[in-house]
């Protein structure tokens, strides 16, 4: 039996006016929160951690992430999503990673998250040029070794560029049509075989920390048959389903062009695939009918405000989502659409950007709304009971926040200062499943120093390859810009950016 007692800690309590309990003790047994109370008696051999009057709170949950570009921070200018993806994930053989490269780039994200108090992540992992069992294993092994809690899915499309994007077929010159109508290498059946590899080998690994999820990437990027097969896998194993929906105005236009006027949410509902297992990612260009469908299905929404700003995607209607009782989680999205893997930064943006949504301050999200999304909301998205809370029986994924740092000096309002002031520098200790994995700003579960040195050398050597890949895709940029411009000129009955006011 493994046992730890935190002595002399305040506990985060969003139901209290001051946001925290009085000083108390917390007992951790076998990876779960076992008891809370004063002067608890430790089991024999228990580890005692003196909280020194600091705050014990649930670890933050990065509920939407793409680890595949952890090594590309700062490489790209801000661009609309459809242009950005040309550089982010071109299916070029030159970009195929070795298993060690995949392991190291995944570990970069793990180290950054654990250092700053993110204890769990949902990785909607994409693969360039396509997934293989060896690369899947390397990614999962990194998560297992780091000590973080993770759900991993294979974000792989089946459809060609012309099939999944509007206007492109008509705009493309003849010399590009063969490439743009070519489907990805792996069929739906081959992707399902890779999912069986992921589930059979990794679901439940790491003493239950590592789990599988399924991903259609986005409804327009897969066939209905493969989408349904993923849903069957999800139902059989109770796995989250990841689906990017209505991230950009172009995706709203797509419904008019390819789905008979139906939005991607309505299309998914009509397929019978909108469920309480689904995470609707982004949900920016949604209307009231879309939100009613999401609420009725019990699906949850992943909000990625830093990424949305970086790519100019628009402002998600957060208040309308919360008003319908839809569970919201927060995510980084990816290291090149945020340029950090820091959930405190995501919370800070989420706590401020929605003041632009209207003039009624009573409708703006509170710091409590934001912190709830970054903890318990993420736990619900991961389908792990109690995750993101300090309930008895919940997984002991907790962080100790030093209340003597400048972020809390003076301590005026704990919850607001957690959301608006803290950036992860005050995290004294990170624990996942009852095991301390980071302390005093360093990850302790792996040899952090040697891994970072190896990654620095490896990715320095990849810079030239990334530059050549950018040159190779550059001729497509004017075509995709023309597609983007045609889509944004279309009136879709709403706006989610500042060019015409937010409606």
Secondary structure, 3 states (H helix, E strand, C coil): CCEEEEEEEEEECCCCCCCECCCEEEEEECCEEEEEECCCCCCCCCEEEECCCCEEEECEEEEEEEHHHHHHCCCCCCCCHHHHHHHHCCCCHHHCCCHHHHHHHHHHHHHHHHHCCEEEEEEEECCCCCCCHHHHHHHHHHHHHHCCEEEEEECCCCCCHHHHCCCHHHHCCHHHHHHHCCCCCCCHHHHHHHHHHHHHHHCCCCCCCEEECEEEEEHHHCCHHHHHHHHHHHHHHCCCEEEEECCCHHHHHHHHHHCCCCCHHHHHHHCCCCCCCEEEEECCCCCHHHHHHHHHHCCEEEECHHHHHHCCCCCCCHHHHHHCCCCEEECCEEHHHHCCCCHHHHHHHHHHHHHHHCCCHHHCCCHHHHHHHHHHHHHHHHCCCCCCCCCCCCECCEEEECCCCHHHCCCCCHHHHHHHCCCCCCEEEEEECCEEEEECCEECCCCHHHHHHHHHHHHHCCHHHHHHHHHHHHHHHHHHHHHHHHHHCCCCCCCCCCCCCCC
